Amino acid sequence: MDKRKIKYAEISLISLVWIVLLVTPILFREDTNNPVWNSITNQLEILIPVAVLFVLNRYIFVPFVLFRGRFAVYIISILGLIFLFSLGSNYYDTKLNNPNRNNRQINEQREPPPRPLTEQADRSEEPAPPGQRQPRPVPPFANFLVFSVLVLGFDTGLRMGLRWIEAENEKINLEKENVASQLVLLRNQISPHFFMNTLNNIHSLVDRNADEAKEAIIKLSKMMRYLLYETETGTTTLKKEIEFLESYVNLMKMRYSSKVKISFVPPVSVPEKMIPPFIFISLIENAFKHGISYHEESFVDIDLITGEERLLLVVKNSKTSKTPAKENTGIGLQNTRKRLALLFGNNYHLDIIDSEGLFTVNLSIPL
């Protein structure tokens, strides 16, 4: 979530809470004859000290005490402040806000004027209805105590929740930056490794067939243009990636004799999809590296199959007597595994089947 959106949401939520605290006693007041302004004044007398506590908690105690790991000190400090403010609220209500309280009490203690005997007799005969005691109003300091606990609890919870969200956003951004840097590093590893092998292939053609070597250089220049200029954004069209693979396979066909059977079957219909570049080249390079022999019959079969939502690459190569026991060493497969994990997470399938005389790689990625 964007930091600006988080800030706006925080301000809106705090404003809503304070509006509710101010308006609720007015909407639910029992004495409708009492002017609204009196209700607002009475509520402000409670909310103003609560607002002072709110500011102290938000800008001093939470960032400088709670967020620095001193939880016990924070709890003791906040409870102490609430207690002191409650005493102050009670003193204000009993001593300062009602200066005529004592006079009223003195007047109430004076004996009432004598009533007529008939009235006294009538009243004495009327029994007082049971359970009809006048309810005592909640003292203002009690309201202050409840409001302060609720407001400070809400504010502290909100600050901790937003801090957790910001920490998670920073973590996600760092992971994205790490993934991007690793992908650039892996892509840069592919380029020199790929061109080193391709130049070796062309070098082998120079003495044997100069015309084929010239054609191979032209194909290589097109491949270099694709690598340098058309994959800078980190994605490429599936069509261009297939053309790149076809050029590479054609270079391999020029290098090897007709005894080596090389087959590349592209999709019949190529959808207009974007994919990460150079996902397949390491797997195909690996097949030529370990599956081709100048002394034995060998083959490399490459199939690309497209579906509505996935792309399947099937690479099969023969295993010769010189094929190492473990073909997944070096940059090839290790590099591909890392890139697949960084790009697709768990949304890919890479199956490697190492059987007698045959090595098969099946790779499925989303489109």
SULVEN-V666168 format. One record per pair of residues at least 4 apart in sequence whose C-alpha atoms are under 8 Angstrom apart, sorted by the first residue. I is the first residue (numbers start at 1). J is the second residue. Records with the same first field share a line. If there is no record, write none. Layout:
BEGIN
I: J, J
END
This chain:
BEGIN
1: 5, 6, 169
2: 6
3: 7, 166
4: 8
5: 9
6: 10, 162
7: 11
8: 12
9: 13
10: 14, 158
11: 15
12: 16
13: 17
14: 18
15: 19
16: 20
17: 21
18: 22
19: 23
20: 24
21: 25
22: 26, 40, 43, 44, 47
23: 27
24: 28
25: 29, 39, 43
26: 36, 39, 40
29: 39
34: 38, 39
35: 39
36: 40
37: 41
38: 42
39: 43
40: 44
41: 45
42: 46
43: 47
44: 48
45: 49
46: 50, 89, 140, 141, 143, 144
47: 51, 144, 147
48: 52
49: 53, 85
50: 54, 144, 147, 148, 151
51: 55
52: 56
53: 57, 81, 82, 148, 152
54: 58, 148, 151, 152, 155
55: 59, 60
56: 60, 61
57: 61, 62, 78, 152, 156
58: 62, 63, 155, 156, 159
59: 63
60: 64, 65
61: 65, 66, 74
62: 66, 67, 74, 156, 159
63: 67, 68
64: 68
65: 69, 70, 71, 73, 74
66: 70, 71, 74
70: 74
71: 75
72: 76
73: 77
74: 78
75: 79
76: 80
77: 81
78: 82
79: 83
80: 84
81: 85
82: 86, 145, 148, 149
83: 87
84: 88
85: 89
86: 90, 141, 142, 144, 145
87: 91, 141
88: 92
89: 93, 140, 141, 144
90: 94, 140, 141
91: 95, 96
92: 96, 97
93: 97, 98, 140, 141
94: 98, 101
95: 99
100: 104
101: 105
102: 106
103: 107
104: 108
105: 109
106: 110
115: 119, 120
116: 120
117: 121
118: 122
119: 123
120: 124
121: 125
122: 126
123: 127
138: 142, 143
139: 143
140: 144
141: 145
142: 146
143: 147
144: 148
145: 149
146: 150
147: 151
148: 152
149: 153
150: 154
151: 155
152: 156
153: 157
154: 158
155: 159
156: 160
157: 161
158: 162
159: 163
160: 164
161: 165
162: 166
163: 167
164: 168
165: 169
166: 170
167: 171
168: 172
169: 173
170: 174
171: 175
172: 176
173: 177
174: 178
175: 179
176: 180
177: 181
178: 182
179: 183, 342
180: 184
181: 185
182: 186
183: 187, 339, 342
184: 188
185: 189
186: 190, 335, 339
187: 191, 278
188: 192
189: 193
190: 194, 278, 282
191: 195, 227
192: 196
193: 197
194: 198, 285
195: 199
196: 200
197: 201
198: 202, 220, 251
199: 203
200: 204
201: 205, 251, 252, 255
202: 206, 213, 216, 217, 255
203: 207, 213
204: 208, 255
205: 209, 210, 212, 213, 254, 255
206: 210, 212, 213
209: 213
210: 214
211: 215
212: 216, 254
213: 217
214: 218
215: 219
216: 220, 251, 254
217: 221
218: 222
219: 223, 247, 251
220: 224, 247
221: 225
222: 226
223: 227, 244, 247
224: 228
225: 229, 230
226: 230, 231, 244
227: 231
228: 232
230: 236
231: 235, 236, 277
234: 276, 277
235: 274, 275, 276, 277
236: 240, 241, 274, 275, 276, 277
237: 241, 272, 273, 274, 275
238: 242, 270, 271, 272, 273, 274, 275
239: 243, 270, 271, 272
240: 244
241: 245, 277, 278
242: 246, 266
243: 247
244: 248
245: 249, 281
246: 250, 264
247: 251
248: 252
249: 253, 262, 264
250: 254
251: 255
252: 256
253: 257, 262
256: 260
259: 297, 298
260: 292, 293, 297, 298, 299, 300
261: 298, 299, 300
262: 299, 300, 301
263: 300, 301, 302
264: 301, 302, 303
265: 302, 303, 304
266: 303, 304, 305
267: 303, 304, 305, 306
269: 306
270: 306
271: 306
273: 367
274: 367
275: 367
278: 282
279: 336, 339, 340
280: 284, 313
281: 285
282: 286, 332, 333, 335, 336
283: 287, 315, 332, 333, 336, 361
284: 288, 302, 315
285: 289, 332
286: 290, 291, 327, 332, 333
287: 291, 292, 300, 315, 316, 317
288: 292, 300, 317
290: 317, 319, 320, 323, 324, 327
291: 298, 299, 300, 317, 318, 319, 320, 323
292: 298, 299, 300, 317, 318, 319, 320
293: 297, 298, 320
296: 320
298: 317, 318, 319, 320
299: 317, 318
300: 315, 316, 317, 318
301: 314, 315, 316, 317
302: 313, 314, 315, 316
303: 313, 314, 315
304: 311, 312, 313, 314
305: 311, 312, 313
306: 310, 311, 312
307: 311
308: 367
309: 366, 367
310: 364, 365, 366, 367
311: 364, 365, 366, 367
312: 362, 363, 364, 365
313: 361, 362, 363, 364
314: 360, 361, 362, 363
315: 360, 361, 362
316: 358, 359, 360, 361
317: 358, 359, 360
318: 357, 358, 359
319: 323, 356, 357, 358, 359
320: 357
323: 327
328: 332, 333, 334
329: 333, 334
330: 334
331: 335
332: 336
333: 337
334: 338
335: 339
336: 340
337: 341
338: 342
339: 343
340: 344, 345, 348
341: 345, 346
344: 348, 365
347: 365, 366
348: 363, 364, 365, 366
349: 362, 363, 364, 365
350: 361, 362, 363, 364
351: 361, 362, 363
352: 359, 360, 361, 362
353: 359, 360, 361
354: 358, 359, 360
355: 359
END
